[in-house]
Amino acid sequence: MSGDDFSFSMGNRMAELDRLNAELDSFFEREAVAQDTAFTIRLAVEEIVTNQIKYGFPSGGEHLIALSLRMEDGRWVLAVVDDGAEFDPLKAPEPDLSAPIEGRPIGGLGLHLVRTMTYHVAYARAGGKNVLTVYFKKATEEKK
């Protein structure tokens, strides 16, 4: 692994996801990231960015979403920064997974998935921007 960081800026349009995924795939290949790790990161990125595009800009307009991915202390760390509406995903209620599927409200499963498949998720509102930082599990550790 060369230790390079990944950084990417995109508009708040769903069409940008294809470009993001292509760049992530190139990065994962170049850095020889294990397939299961790449899958987990890609899934988290897609859930986070899709939610932000769909719900984070209620007034519309053109906005940027900036992503960075780096290796820190043996784990991948993803940061997603945007100037959308303030939203702390850590305050979103956990979905009731025991309720019948037909009785569950739509939404919330993507955030639940991100929280459960990662090591730690942190949120801050800084300078009028949402800053979501996701720490991925090392292959040998459980979530804390």
C-alpha positions in Angstrom: 0.0 0.0 0.0 1.5 3.4 -1.0 -0.3 5.3 1.8 -1.9 7.8 -0.5 -5.1 9.5 0.6 -8.3 9.6 -1.4 -10.1 12.9 -1.8 -13.0 13.7 -4.0 -15.5 16.6 -4.4 -18.8 16.2 -6.1 -22.0 18.1 -6.7 -25.2 17.3 -4.9 -26.6 15.3 -7.8 -27.3 11.5 -7.9 -25.6 11.3 -11.3 -22.3 12.1 -9.5 -22.4 8.8 -7.7 -21.1 6.9 -10.8 -18.1 9.1 -11.0 -17.4 8.7 -7.2 -17.7 4.9 -7.4 -15.3 4.8 -10.3 -12.8 6.9 -8.5 -13.2 4.8 -5.3 -12.7 1.6 -7.3 -9.5 2.9 -8.9 -8.2 4.0 -5.5 -9.0 0.6 -3.9 -7.3 -1.2 -6.8 -4.2 1.1 -6.7 -3.9 0.7 -2.9 -4.7 -3.1 -3.0 -7.5 -2.7 -0.5 -9.1 -6.0 0.5 -12.4 -6.7 -1.3 -14.4 -7.0 1.9 -13.0 -3.7 3.2 -13.6 -1.9 -0.1 -17.2 -3.2 -0.1 -17.9 -1.9 3.4 -16.4 1.5 2.6 -18.2 1.8 -0.7 -21.5 0.8 0.9 -21.1 3.4 3.7 -20.1 6.1 1.2 -23.1 5.4 -0.9 -25.5 5.4 2.1 -24.1 8.7 3.5 -23.8 10.6 0.2 -27.3 9.4 -1.1 -28.9 10.6 2.2 -27.2 13.9 1.9 -28.2 14.5 -1.7 -31.8 13.4 -1.1 -32.4 15.3 2.2 -29.6 17.7 3.0 -30.4 20.5 0.6 -34.1 21.3 1.0 -33.6 24.7 -0.7 -32.0 23.1 -3.8 -29.2 24.8 -5.6 -25.7 23.7 -6.4 -23.6 22.4 -3.4 -20.4 20.5 -3.0 -19.9 17.3 -1.0 -16.2 16.6 -0.2 -15.0 13.2 0.8 -11.6 12.1 2.0 -10.4 8.6 2.9 -7.1 8.0 4.7 -5.4 5.3 6.7 -4.9 6.2 10.4 -3.5 3.9 13.0 -4.2 0.8 10.9 -7.8 1.7 10.1 -9.5 3.5 7.2 -11.1 6.9 8.2 -13.7 8.5 6.0 -14.7 12.2 6.3 -17.7 13.6 4.5 -18.2 17.4 4.6 -21.1 19.3 3.1 -22.8 22.7 3.6 -26.3 21.2 3.7 -28.9 21.4 6.4 -27.6 20.5 9.8 -28.1 16.8 10.5 -26.5 14.7 13.1 -27.1 11.1 12.0 -26.1 9.9 15.5 -29.3 11.4 16.9 -31.5 9.6 14.4 -33.5 6.9 16.2 -32.5 3.3 15.7 -35.0 1.4 13.5 -37.3 -1.1 15.2 -36.0 -4.3 13.5 -38.5 -6.4 15.5 -41.5 -4.7 13.9 -43.1 -6.4 10.8 -41.6 -5.1 7.6 -44.9 -3.8 6.3 -45.3 -1.8 9.6 -41.9 -0.1 9.5 -41.5 3.4 8.3 -39.4 4.0 5.2 -35.9 5.1 5.9 -33.4 4.7 8.7 -31.9 1.4 7.7 -29.0 2.9 5.8 -27.8 4.9 8.8 -28.3 1.8 11.0 -26.2 -0.2 8.6 -23.4 2.4 8.6 -23.4 2.5 12.4 -23.3 -1.3 12.8 -20.7 -2.1 10.2 -18.2 0.5 11.3 -16.0 0.9 14.4 -17.0 4.5 15.3 -19.0 7.3 13.7 -18.5 11.0 14.8 -20.5 14.1 13.8 -19.7 17.8 14.2 -21.2 21.0 12.8 -18.2 23.3 12.1 -18.2 26.5 10.1 -21.7 26.0 8.8 -20.8 22.5 7.5 -21.7 18.9 8.5 -18.6 16.9 9.2 -19.2 13.2 9.4 -16.2 11.0 10.3 -16.5 7.3 10.0 -13.8 4.9 11.4 -13.8 1.5 9.9 -13.1 -1.7 11.8 -9.8 -3.4 11.5 -10.1 -7.0 10.3 -9.6 -8.4 13.8 -11.8 -6.1 16.0 -15.3 -5.7 17.1 -17.3 -2.4 17.2 -16.8 -0.3 20.3 
